[in-house]
Amino acid sequence: MFNRIGVIGAGAMGRGIAQLFASSGQQVLIYDTRAEAIDDAIAFNRNLLQRSVAKGKLSEADFEATMARMQPAAELDALKDCDLVIEAIVELLEVKQKLFDQLEAIVREDCVLATNTSSLSVTRIASTCKRPERVAGFHFFNPVPLMKIVEVVRGERTDERYVQGLVELAENAGHFAAITPDTPGFLVNHAGRAFGTEALRILSEGVATPQQIDRILRDGPGFRMGPFELFDLTGLDVSHAVMESVYEQFYHDPRYTPSFIAAQRVAAGLLGRKTGQGFYRYEDGQKIEQPEAAPETVIVNRPFWLDSHDDVVRSNVSAALSAAGATLEDTNIPSPEAICLVAPLGEDCTNSLARQALPAERTVAIDCFADWDKRRVLMRNPASSADIVAQARQALSADGVPVEVINDSPGFIIQRLMASVVNLGCEIAQKGIATPDTLDRAIQLALGYPKGPLAFGEHYKKCNILTVLNNLQAVYGEPRYRPSPWLRRRVQLDLPLTTPDIQE
């Protein structure tokens, strides 16, 4: 369907799109208002492909053929015989509309016009076109040849045959095509809102430092980067703009509320790696690693008591304590000397100890929600004795696993953040923005999550996720944490989160 492709915009995205399709066998014409940008893009791709030849990943013959299929277009009229034109220019609605109006006067009637926009409405871009049915979103991720995913966005008037044509084109080039309707953030930028916004919310409450939050989320759920490392990599100005855009387009739905912290840091120029300082400091683009502070060594001279009756939890805690020579009491009520450990789900330490009438100064909370083998989280309450906290930390880290100490928070860090990620994924499925399988695969490919949102929900048990959300909503009284109907129904019916609404 698409043998001759025009690419408008010779920046990082445009040159990547050109390389992808030239490599997969299409004739590609690259146009930019700046002729030198076209030359630079072709030279960049040539150097990149030559490195593949040097590494033995590409034959010399394939290299020559790919470069022959990638040609400059001196003027916009040179695209008149294209089957598909993809624009990758500045993210301004009026500029894109004007370009498509110009293209309609140049290209054939059956030429498809695709926009690589990441934030603008495809429907609005097409609204000034004479034939809006041939306009679709074709949103790639940078670097295009390596990020094996593209969002195929169906505008309100996009013809389905063009959607399927773009899907086939992407799949032939080795990319996963995620079909999604024209909604704010499409699929990936929508689903990605929970990770960063909830981390900023936790930071704003003084629960933990950015470094602690990043370490906990890397070592617990297994994210390759924590949210603040990710902000620094992408640039906080870029991330904050996306957060604000999605929030505005969803008419201030509290699920997507941005953070004043991000706004202030953007104003201060603390954007991350590109400015040398963000949530971390950088030299020559490399993060300056700060070693974790070693905890003070104390003598553990008290027994421990745990409120959980779960055999696995008790076994894990007992094994960790035994490395310190500490004992775990096996009684319903703690002794007067015992350090009381509570393992709440979606509650804070204060609420948990008050509900059980435990001594506040001797009570701390431990997060048993995630794996224990890489990092543990201990949560104090405002009345926790410093000596009690120090002894608990010493005992729980005696087997060599580091322990983070954080301030009181409903749901610790992992519970809060994972519940938010899963809940937003469920809401996306409920709204029909993507099928469950497409949702999980797209998020893994585009955002690098170790699991998709729905798979995370099953991993941590969907009933636990629902409990965390209900407790968060009870504490804060905000609709931000309202459970998605998709999640609630599948918990009540004991169905997998991937179960569609209609059974065939």
Phi, psi and omega in degrees: 000321182239096179259332182237117187241132173259137177239122181252121185109114186254028176280199184301317181289314182299314181292327178293318177297318179298315180297317181303310186279331173294323179290334182265006171109000180271150171281128185236130173248129181252127178235143173210152179294339177255112183300324181294332178293324177295313179299318180296320181295315180294320178295320179299313180295324178298313180297320181296315181289327177296327177293325176294323176296315181297329180273358180080013180271347182216133179284159179298322180295317179292325177298311181297320181293320180295315180294326179293332180276354182250104187236152177281150173245117185289332180213164182298327181298340180293347181269009189297334182259012181286149174274335182212135173238127180247123177264138177223058184253192184304145183277067176231125186304311184297324180292317179293320178298317180297319179298314181293326175298318178295317182296324181298334179276353185249312189279170179290165180296331184263008178283133179269138178252120183241141178248136177270017182304144177254346188224344183268154178289125177297322179298319179289322177299320183280348189296337180264358181280151176288329180234075182296343181292344180260011179257131179218161173271141180219078191265111178265170179237147187268136356282132190304313183295334184266329179276101191278049180210146173217140175270124175260109189259124181268109174291171183299333183241012181292132178289134184298329181293330178286324175300311181294326177296319178292323177299313180297318179299313181296316181295323177295335178271003177090014180255147172279126181260114179263108179281131182213147176286170183278084178236162182305127180078000185052237180256303189291310180293337175287306183297332182283354183292329185293320186301307184281319184293322179288325176297318177294324177296316178299317178298318182295336179272000179071024183288319184201166177278163175304322181293319178296314181300316179297315181298317182296320183281335173287313187276341179271276179293340177093025175294142180293327177224145173284168183298326182280328170297321180292319176302317180293325181289312183281338186097119184297331178297320179292312182296318181294322178297320178294317179301315180293321181297312180296318179300314180294318183290336175266020175053047172065034172299126184300341177302331190250015185303124176288181183242140175295334179298314179297317181299316181294319182289326174296316179298328181276355180079016179271074191267348180119214187303320186289343177249001178087349178206134174216239172282345173232169176256151184225146172230125183053038177080359181255136181292135174277109184285131176254120181296148177294138178292132179286132180291152177293136178279128180229167177269128177270108185236019180233152171281169179240151176229140183236135183281342184281140175255007178291126185299319181293315180298313181297322179295316180297315181293317180298319180295319179294317181292326183297331178296336178263002183075017181265154181250154177248117181294144180246059182229160179285334181237135180290150175288164181297340182263347191290144167277121185271123176254128174244148182236071186286157177242101180080358176259164169267172182297319182301311182294321181295315181288325178294320180296329182259004180056047179265156179290119187299319185291340181253012185245133172226160182251147175237143181268110179256017184286322185246182181297151184256356193278345182247323182200142179241156183235125178247132184239120178272163170252168184301340181260358183299131177293138180299323179293322178296316179298316181296318179295318179297318179295315180300314183293319184282348179251005185296337179272010175097355178273124181295149180238125174267137175252121181238167177277168187297135182201134174295121179085016179049228177244309183296315181301313182298312186289318181291324176297321179293317179297313181295316183297318179293322175299318178296321180293323177297318177295319180298323182278358179072023180288330175203154173290157179306316181294318178296318179303306184295318181292319181297318182291322176295317182289316187276322185254351178074019177296144178294335175217158173286165182305317182288324176294322174300319180299320178288323181298316181269004181075116185299329177293325176293319178300316180296319178298316179301314181296316179299319180289322176298317180294324179294321181290312187270338182064029183245143175290353177306322186259013181298131181292141176293140175304328179301315179292310184302314182296320183284334171290313181296325182266358183054051178248151174301149180294344178274000181292124179289165180290330183243125178269135180262000000 
